[in-house]
């Protein structure tokens, strides 16, 4: 289930007045808005807040009614319902300003959302006294950079840096209602549409202040927030249940592979050619291991060997980038990022016939099983559906003496082993030799095919369940 879309649908209904019914006894938002204006004028006269500077009309001002709202609601600017403050940063070269108990909020801290209560940096009393003070329940909105629009409602008094615009509301506006409005798809789009169209989007205080939101009566704000939180609690339960189910599906797939490679997924057929005889027939140099401690426990007809015996392995190469004649139309050239743990049906890059002749790049035939050897992709797999070359980070079983899909699923089960074998470091890796020395318990050829058919039958059922969770 797409819970992200479900959350946005809830918020969309909420800000359109469609989440809870209107009550004709509620004081209209127009009266509420007039009370807010009166209170702001009083605070300005007392010098407690500053009168907002006259800002240019936002791009939305002439057509801000982007959807219909109930008659008791009003479209209002952010500056109409609260004081907007842009944060600042006390000088970093004065350490006396930092290290106290007062949160100094930055965009990354707003990941806490409606429960923003702590910050990675803090201010001392001295630092707080020269910063922009923000009371509990202030709404903080990131207005610069890649995370523009990220929003938090603070539960602890503090300050924020200049990447954030804060909105301090009075008693007439429910902070939680404003928070949910700010994280709605409508308002997030307003932020992005009105930000400067540069590589570093910026929405300054003046332009942020004149963005429009729909405002319901105070009593309806409370009902809306209660309903939003009731529904979001249900969404969170769905996410938890889906997460647990997805974990169970993953564990089930792992268990299927474990049973498959132990000979417990399908029955053995004593009339079939034993695996050792089959392997010697197709590869006279095959190594049949009889001194393995598990030799007596393998199923009837199986044998123990190594991956070097079940196929011919080769790693790829990267033709010199200094020679442009090596790249262009010719043969697909796979990088490990192209591996998808399934059949490879497209590879964007190609190398030329010249590269194949003059460099150590090798062409792997259709059906080759590929495994990544370097970095974060160690153990990632693919099966070629057409001939292709690879870079040096990929190892290919180019001639497979066994059923290639059985080898594929064996390697899939070995992924964690390969990751461990690769060790740590900035660039962990395994070698072709380490892959070739890997031990495999091998069934007869027909049993390999029956095992693969049963794996794919069971995986198909699990994949359908998994897909239904994402729909």
C-alpha positions as CSV (number, residue, x, y, z in Angstrom):
1,X,0.0,0.0,0.0
2,X,1.3,3.4,-0.9
3,X,1.0,5.0,2.5
4,X,2.8,8.2,1.5
5,X,0.0,8.8,-1.1
6,X,-2.6,7.9,1.6
7,X,-1.2,10.5,4.0
8,X,-1.3,13.2,1.3
9,X,-4.9,12.3,0.5
10,X,-5.9,12.7,4.1
11,X,-4.2,16.2,4.2
12,X,-5.6,17.2,0.9
13,X,-9.2,16.4,2.1
14,X,-8.4,18.2,5.4
15,X,-7.3,21.5,3.8
16,X,-10.3,21.5,1.3
17,X,-12.8,21.1,4.2
18,X,-13.8,17.6,3.2
19,X,-12.4,15.6,6.1
20,X,-14.9,16.6,8.8
21,X,-18.4,18.2,8.4
22,X,-18.8,21.9,8.9
23,X,-20.8,23.1,11.9
24,X,-23.0,26.2,11.3
25,X,-22.6,27.2,14.9
26,X,-18.9,27.7,14.5
27,X,-17.7,31.3,14.4
28,X,-16.7,31.9,10.7
29,X,-13.1,32.3,9.8
30,X,-13.7,35.9,8.7
31,X,-14.6,36.8,12.3
32,X,-11.5,34.9,13.5
33,X,-9.3,36.7,11.0
34,X,-10.6,40.1,12.1
35,X,-9.8,39.1,15.7
36,X,-6.3,38.1,14.7
37,X,-5.8,41.5,12.9
38,X,-6.9,43.4,16.0
39,X,-4.5,41.4,18.2
40,X,-1.6,42.0,15.8
41,X,-2.3,45.7,15.7
42,X,-2.2,45.8,19.5
43,X,1.1,43.9,19.6
44,X,2.6,46.2,17.0
45,X,1.5,49.3,19.0
46,X,3.1,47.8,22.1
47,X,6.3,47.2,20.2
48,X,6.1,43.4,20.8
49,X,6.2,42.6,17.1
50,X,7.1,44.5,14.0
51,X,4.8,45.4,11.2
52,X,5.5,43.2,8.2
53,X,7.2,45.0,5.3
54,X,5.1,45.4,2.2
55,X,6.0,42.5,0.0
56,X,5.6,42.0,-3.6
57,X,2.5,40.0,-4.5
58,X,3.2,36.3,-4.7
59,X,2.7,34.6,-8.0
60,X,-0.3,32.9,-6.5
61,X,-2.0,36.1,-5.2
62,X,-4.0,36.7,-8.4
63,X,-5.2,33.1,-8.6
64,X,-4.8,31.7,-5.1
65,X,-8.2,30.1,-5.1
66,X,-6.8,26.9,-6.5
67,X,-9.7,24.9,-5.1
68,X,-13.1,25.6,-3.5
69,X,-13.3,25.8,0.3
70,X,-16.4,25.9,2.5
71,X,-18.3,29.2,2.9
72,X,-17.2,29.5,6.5
73,X,-13.5,29.4,5.6
74,X,-11.2,32.1,4.3
75,X,-8.1,32.2,2.1
76,X,-5.4,34.0,4.0
77,X,-1.7,34.8,3.7
78,X,0.8,33.3,6.2
79,X,1.6,36.8,7.5
80,X,-2.2,37.3,8.2
81,X,-2.3,34.6,10.8
82,X,1.1,34.9,12.5
83,X,4.5,36.5,12.9
84,X,7.1,35.3,10.4
85,X,10.7,35.2,11.5
86,X,13.8,34.2,9.6
87,X,16.4,32.6,11.8
88,X,20.0,33.7,12.2
89,X,23.3,32.1,13.3
90,X,25.3,33.6,16.2
91,X,29.0,34.1,15.3
92,X,30.7,30.7,15.2
93,X,34.0,32.1,16.3
94,X,32.6,32.9,19.7
95,X,32.3,29.5,21.4
96,X,30.6,31.2,24.4
97,X,27.4,31.3,22.3
98,X,27.3,27.5,21.9
99,X,27.1,24.3,23.9
100,X,24.2,25.3,26.3
101,X,20.8,23.7,26.8
102,X,18.8,25.7,24.2
103,X,18.1,23.9,20.9
104,X,19.5,25.6,17.8
105,X,17.3,24.1,15.0
106,X,18.6,23.4,11.5
107,X,16.8,21.8,8.5
108,X,18.1,18.4,9.4
109,X,16.5,18.6,12.8
110,X,13.1,19.1,11.1
111,X,13.0,15.4,10.2
112,X,11.3,15.0,13.6
113,X,8.3,16.7,12.0
114,X,5.4,17.5,14.3
115,X,7.4,16.3,17.3
116,X,10.6,18.4,16.8
117,X,12.0,18.7,20.3
118,X,15.8,18.5,20.1
119,X,18.6,19.7,17.8
120,X,22.0,18.6,16.9
121,X,23.4,22.0,18.0
122,X,22.6,24.1,21.0
123,X,23.0,27.6,22.3
124,X,24.1,29.1,25.6
125,X,22.0,31.8,27.2
126,X,24.4,34.4,25.6
127,X,23.9,32.9,22.2
128,X,20.2,32.7,22.6
129,X,20.0,36.3,23.6
130,X,21.4,37.4,20.3
131,X,19.4,34.9,18.2
132,X,15.7,34.9,17.0
133,X,13.8,33.5,19.9
134,X,11.1,30.9,19.0
135,X,8.5,29.8,21.5
136,X,7.0,26.3,21.8
137,X,4.6,25.4,19.0
138,X,6.4,27.6,16.4
139,X,6.2,26.2,12.9
140,X,9.6,26.0,11.2
141,X,9.8,25.7,7.4
142,X,13.1,25.2,5.5
143,X,13.2,27.8,2.7
144,X,16.5,27.2,1.0
145,X,18.3,24.3,-0.7
146,X,17.4,20.8,-1.7
147,X,15.2,20.2,1.4
148,X,13.1,23.3,0.8
149,X,9.7,22.8,2.3
150,X,10.8,20.5,5.2
151,X,8.7,21.4,8.2
152,X,8.7,20.9,11.9
153,X,6.6,22.0,14.9
154,X,8.9,22.6,17.9
155,X,8.0,21.3,21.3
156,X,11.0,23.0,23.0
157,X,11.7,26.7,23.0
158,X,14.8,27.6,20.9
159,X,16.2,29.3,17.9
160,X,16.9,28.4,14.2
161,X,19.4,29.3,11.5
162,X,18.8,31.5,8.5
163,X,17.8,28.6,6.3
164,X,14.5,28.5,8.1
165,X,11.4,30.7,8.2
166,X,9.4,30.3,11.4
167,X,5.8,31.1,12.0
168,X,4.6,32.1,15.5
169,X,0.8,32.0,15.8
170,X,-1.5,33.4,18.4
171,X,-4.3,31.7,20.3
172,X,-6.7,31.9,17.3
173,X,-4.7,29.4,15.2
174,X,-4.1,25.8,16.1
175,X,-0.3,25.2,15.5
176,X,-1.0,21.6,14.6
177,X,-3.4,22.7,11.9
178,X,-0.9,25.0,10.4
179,X,1.8,22.3,10.5
180,X,-0.5,19.8,8.6
181,X,-1.3,22.5,6.1
182,X,2.4,23.3,5.5
183,X,3.2,19.6,4.8
184,X,0.3,19.2,2.5
185,X,1.0,18.6,-1.2
186,X,-0.7,21.9,-2.0
187,X,1.5,24.1,0.2
188,X,4.7,22.2,-0.6
189,X,4.0,22.9,-4.3
190,X,3.4,26.6,-3.4
191,X,6.8,26.8,-1.8
192,X,8.6,25.2,-4.8
193,X,6.7,27.2,-7.4
194,X,7.5,30.5,-5.6
195,X,11.1,29.8,-4.9
196,X,13.8,31.3,-7.0
197,X,14.4,29.1,-10.1
198,X,18.1,28.5,-9.5
199,X,20.3,25.6,-8.7
200,X,19.8,26.6,-5.0
201,X,16.1,27.3,-4.6
202,X,15.4,30.1,-2.1
203,X,12.1,31.4,-0.8
204,X,12.9,34.5,1.3
205,X,10.8,35.7,4.2
206,X,8.8,38.3,2.2
207,X,7.7,35.9,-0.5
208,X,7.1,33.1,2.1
209,X,4.9,35.4,4.1
210,X,2.5,36.1,1.3
211,X,1.8,32.5,0.4
212,X,-1.9,31.6,0.8
213,X,-3.5,28.9,2.9
214,X,-7.2,28.0,3.5
215,X,-8.3,28.9,7.0
216,X,-11.3,27.2,8.8
217,X,-13.0,28.3,12.0
218,X,-11.1,27.6,15.2
219,X,-13.5,24.9,16.3
220,X,-13.2,23.1,12.9
221,X,-9.4,23.4,13.0
222,X,-9.6,21.3,16.2
223,X,-11.9,18.7,14.7
224,X,-9.7,18.5,11.6
225,X,-6.5,17.9,13.6
226,X,-8.2,15.3,15.7
227,X,-9.4,13.5,12.6
228,X,-6.0,13.8,10.8
229,X,-4.3,12.3,13.8
230,X,-6.8,9.5,14.2
231,X,-6.4,8.5,10.5
232,X,-2.6,8.9,10.5
233,X,-2.4,6.6,13.5
234,X,-4.2,4.0,11.4
235,X,-1.8,4.6,8.5
236,X,1.2,4.1,10.9
237,X,-0.3,0.8,12.0
238,X,-0.7,-0.2,8.3
239,X,3.0,0.8,7.7
240,X,4.1,-1.3,10.7
241,X,2.1,-4.3,9.6
242,X,3.3,-3.9,6.0
243,X,6.9,-3.6,7.2
244,X,6.5,-6.8,9.3
245,X,4.9,-8.6,6.4
246,X,7.6,-7.5,4.0
247,X,10.3,-8.7,6.4
248,X,8.4,-12.0,6.7
249,X,8.3,-12.3,2.9
250,X,12.0,-11.7,2.7
251,X,12.7,-14.3,5.4
252,X,10.4,-16.7,3.6
253,X,12.4,-16.3,0.3
254,X,15.6,-16.9,2.2
255,X,14.2,-20.0,3.8
256,X,13.0,-21.3,0.4
257,X,16.6,-20.9,-1.0
258,X,18.0,-22.6,2.1
259,X,15.6,-25.6,1.7
260,X,16.3,-25.7,-2.0
261,X,20.1,-25.9,-1.6
262,X,19.7,-28.7,1.0
263,X,17.6,-30.9,-1.2
264,X,14.5,-30.4,0.9
265,X,12.3,-28.4,-1.6
266,X,11.5,-31.1,-4.1
267,X,11.9,-34.9,-3.8
268,X,14.9,-36.8,-5.3
269,X,14.4,-39.3,-8.2
270,X,16.7,-42.3,-7.8
271,X,16.4,-43.1,-11.5
272,X,18.1,-39.9,-12.5
273,X,21.8,-39.7,-13.4
274,X,23.8,-38.9,-10.2
275,X,25.2,-35.4,-10.1
276,X,28.8,-36.6,-9.9
277,X,28.4,-38.7,-13.1
278,X,26.8,-35.9,-14.9
279,X,29.5,-33.4,-13.9
280,X,32.3,-35.7,-14.9
281,X,30.7,-36.3,-18.2
282,X,30.4,-32.6,-19.1
283,X,33.7,-31.6,-17.3
284,X,36.2,-34.4,-17.0
285,X,38.4,-32.1,-14.9
286,X,35.6,-31.5,-12.3
287,X,36.6,-31.8,-8.7
288,X,34.3,-34.1,-6.7
289,X,34.8,-33.5,-3.0
290,X,34.5,-36.6,-0.8
291,X,36.3,-35.5,2.3
292,X,33.8,-32.7,3.2
293,X,32.3,-33.2,6.7
294,X,28.8,-32.9,5.2
295,X,29.4,-35.6,2.6
296,X,27.4,-38.2,4.4
297,X,24.4,-35.9,4.9
298,X,23.8,-34.7,1.3
299,X,20.7,-36.1,-0.5
300,X,20.9,-39.2,-2.6
301,X,22.3,-38.5,-6.0
302,X,23.9,-35.2,-5.0
303,X,27.6,-34.4,-4.9
304,X,29.9,-31.8,-3.4
305,X,32.1,-29.8,-5.8
306,X,33.3,-26.2,-6.3
307,X,32.1,-23.4,-8.6
308,X,35.2,-23.7,-10.8
309,X,34.0,-27.2,-11.7
310,X,30.5,-26.2,-12.7
311,X,31.5,-23.6,-15.3
312,X,34.2,-21.3,-16.9
313,X,34.5,-18.0,-15.0
314,X,36.0,-14.8,-16.4
315,X,36.1,-11.2,-15.3
316,X,35.7,-8.2,-17.5
317,X,37.7,-5.1,-18.2
318,X,37.4,-1.3,-18.9
319,X,38.9,-0.2,-22.2
320,X,41.0,2.9,-21.9
321,X,38.8,6.0,-21.8
322,X,41.6,7.8,-23.6
323,X,40.8,6.0,-26.8
324,X,37.3,7.2,-28.0
325,X,37.4,4.5,-30.7
326,X,36.8,1.9,-28.0
327,X,33.4,3.2,-27.1
328,X,30.3,3.4,-29.4
329,X,28.1,1.1,-31.3
330,X,29.2,-2.5,-31.0
331,X,28.7,-4.8,-28.0
332,X,26.8,-4.0,-24.7
333,X,29.2,-3.3,-21.9
334,X,27.7,-4.0,-18.5
335,X,28.7,-2.2,-15.3
336,X,27.6,-3.6,-11.9
337,X,25.0,-0.9,-11.6
338,X,23.2,-2.6,-14.5
339,X,22.8,-5.9,-12.5
340,X,19.2,-6.3,-11.3
341,X,19.1,-9.7,-9.6
342,X,17.3,-11.1,-12.5
343,X,17.4,-11.3,-16.3
344,X,19.3,-8.4,-18.0
345,X,17.2,-7.1,-20.8
346,X,19.0,-3.8,-21.5
347,X,22.5,-2.3,-21.1
348,X,22.9,1.4,-21.9
349,X,26.7,1.5,-22.6
350,X,28.5,-0.2,-25.5
351,X,32.1,-0.9,-26.6
352,X,33.2,-1.3,-30.2
353,X,34.6,-4.3,-32.1
354,X,38.0,-2.6,-31.9
355,X,37.8,-2.7,-28.0
356,X,37.0,-6.4,-28.2
357,X,40.1,-7.1,-30.4
358,X,42.6,-4.8,-28.7
359,X,41.7,-5.0,-25.0
360,X,41.0,-7.6,-22.4
361,X,37.3,-7.1,-22.6
362,X,35.6,-10.5,-23.2
363,X,32.2,-11.3,-24.8
364,X,29.9,-13.4,-22.6
365,X,27.2,-15.5,-24.4
366,X,23.5,-15.4,-23.8
367,X,22.6,-17.2,-20.5
368,X,25.9,-16.2,-18.7
369,X,25.4,-15.7,-15.0
370,X,27.0,-12.5,-13.7
371,X,28.0,-11.6,-10.1
372,X,29.4,-8.3,-8.8
373,X,32.8,-8.5,-7.0
374,X,33.5,-4.9,-5.8
375,X,32.1,-2.3,-3.4
376,X,28.5,-2.0,-2.3
377,X,27.2,-4.2,-5.1
378,X,29.1,-7.3,-4.0
379,X,27.0,-10.4,-4.7
380,X,24.5,-8.6,-7.0
381,X,23.5,-10.9,-9.9
382,X,22.2,-11.0,-13.4
383,X,21.6,-13.4,-16.3
384,X,22.3,-12.2,-19.8
385,X,19.5,-12.5,-22.3
386,X,21.9,-11.4,-25.1
387,X,25.7,-11.5,-25.5
388,X,27.5,-8.7,-23.6
389,X,30.8,-7.6,-22.1
390,X,31.3,-6.4,-18.6
391,X,33.7,-4.2,-16.7
392,X,36.3,-5.6,-14.3
393,X,34.0,-5.4,-11.3
394,X,31.9,-8.2,-12.6
395,X,32.6,-11.9,-12.9
396,X,30.8,-14.1,-15.4
397,X,30.2,-17.8,-15.6
398,X,30.3,-17.7,-19.4
399,X,30.1,-21.5,-20.0
400,X,27.9,-23.2,-17.5
401,X,28.0,-27.0,-17.1
402,X,24.9,-27.0,-15.0
403,X,21.5,-25.4,-15.2
404,X,22.3,-21.6,-15.2
405,X,19.2,-20.7,-13.2
406,X,20.2,-23.2,-10.5
407,X,23.6,-21.5,-10.3
408,X,21.9,-18.1,-10.2
409,X,19.8,-19.1,-7.2
410,X,22.8,-20.7,-5.5
411,X,24.7,-17.5,-5.8
412,X,21.7,-15.5,-4.6
413,X,21.8,-17.6,-1.4
414,X,25.6,-17.0,-1.1
415,X,25.3,-13.2,-1.2
416,X,25.9,-12.6,2.5
417,X,28.8,-15.1,2.4
418,X,30.4,-13.1,-0.5
419,X,29.9,-9.8,1.5
420,X,31.6,-11.3,4.5
421,X,34.3,-12.7,2.3
422,X,34.9,-9.3,0.8
423,X,35.9,-7.9,4.1
424,X,35.7,-4.2,5.2
425,X,37.6,-1.2,3.9
426,X,36.6,1.6,1.6
427,X,36.3,-0.8,-1.4
428,X,35.6,-4.3,-0.2
429,X,35.9,-6.9,-2.9
430,X,36.1,-10.6,-3.8
431,X,38.1,-12.1,-6.6
432,X,37.3,-14.6,-9.3
433,X,39.4,-17.1,-7.5
434,X,37.3,-16.7,-4.3
435,X,34.2,-17.3,-6.3
436,X,35.7,-20.4,-8.0
437,X,36.7,-21.9,-4.7
438,X,33.2,-21.6,-3.3
439,X,31.7,-25.0,-2.4
440,X,28.4,-26.1,-3.9
441,X,26.1,-29.0,-3.1
442,X,25.0,-30.2,-6.5
443,X,21.9,-32.2,-7.4
444,X,21.2,-34.1,-10.7
445,X,20.5,-31.9,-13.7
446,X,16.8,-32.7,-13.8
447,X,16.5,-32.0,-10.1
448,X,18.2,-28.7,-10.6
449,X,15.4,-27.8,-13.0
450,X,12.7,-29.0,-10.7
451,X,14.2,-27.0,-7.9
452,X,14.3,-23.8,-10.0
453,X,10.7,-24.4,-11.1
454,X,9.5,-24.7,-7.5
455,X,11.5,-21.7,-6.3
456,X,10.0,-19.6,-9.1
457,X,6.5,-20.9,-8.4
458,X,6.8,-19.9,-4.7
459,X,8.5,-16.6,-5.4
460,X,5.8,-15.7,-7.9
461,X,3.2,-16.0,-5.1
462,X,5.3,-14.0,-2.7
463,X,6.0,-11.3,-5.3
464,X,2.3,-10.9,-5.9
465,X,1.8,-10.3,-2.2
466,X,4.7,-7.9,-2.1
467,X,3.3,-6.0,-5.1
468,X,-0.1,-5.7,-3.4
469,X,1.5,-4.0,-0.5
470,X,3.0,-1.3,-2.8
471,X,-0.2,-0.7,-4.8
